[in-house]
Amino acid sequence: MLKWLKKLGLITFAIALLAVCVNMFLGPHSIAAGGITGLAIILEHLFAFDRSITILAANALVLIAALVFLGKEVFLNTVIGAALLPVFIRFIPQHMLIADTMLSMVAGSVLAGVSVSILYANRASSGGTAVPPLIFKKYFNLNTSIGLLFSDGVVVILSLFVFSVDSFFYAIFSIIITSITMSYIESGMNKKKMVYILSNRTEEITHEILTNVGRGVTLVPVIGAYERTEKHMIMVTLDSKNYQDLLAIVSRYDKEAFMITDTVSDVHGRGFTYSSGSV
């Protein structure tokens, strides 16, 4: 129950954040940055349709697709988002929070990226064109940020014929910024350092890493091509904040040690995504 309530809270927060983005950052500047919300902004401009009603009607169709292609769990989560979005859109004031169009577009796009990423992380969506990327991800293994870029393209093209050319390009930049934000959140916020160390003081360095850095160490047998002697290469994965500590340890024991450092986007396992005793 607590897990479900936490998920419900995150979904509600993300939907509210998305509504703020539409009503206070993008909508006031006529930026239809894709999605059903962008379509609602266009229809409101053309026919004075209430954007919340447009979103509600479109989401009804989306729910059918979610049930058919994504299953009951995503359908139920989409029901929550699809129902909440028009409510928040209806009651959050349509107020221009930032007068500068460029700044408002950038801020709104980042918020939209954060919002959609939270929804996707909880296997939910706000309905609209947020559902097709989930379908593309499931059946074609297409990154959700790329799928969102494609599904929003049609709405952006429509905006070219309704608003100014400036608004059209603002919408394009908005989608790009949203996609970049989503991509960074999905794969860039858990970056770690993968370090390979060749040294004549392997035992001392390994002991220091285990004791003072608190990360597991793997010793990999290697053979140098020049000397043809077998050694053990230290392989360790650690947080970026611990990298300078590692450099200090290696330098203290072997200033001539050979090191290769790489940045990895995601790490799963004991000590990183869960704990099980000492690392």
Buried (B, 14 or more C-beta within 10 A) or exposed (E): EEEEEEBBEBBBEBBBBBBBBBBBBBBBBBBBBBBBBBBBBBBBBEEEBBBBBBBBEBBEBBBEBBBEBBEEEBBBBBBBBBBBBBBBBBEBEEEBEBEEBEEBBBBBBBBBBBBBBBBBEBBBBBBBBBBBBBBBBEEEEBBBBBBBBBBBBEBBEBBBEBBEEEBBBBBBBBBBBBBBBBBBBBEEEBBBBBBBBBBEBBEBBBBBBBEEBBBBBEEEEEEEEEEEEEBBBBBBBBBEEBBEBBBEBBEEBBEEBEBEEEEEEEBEEEBBEEEEEEE
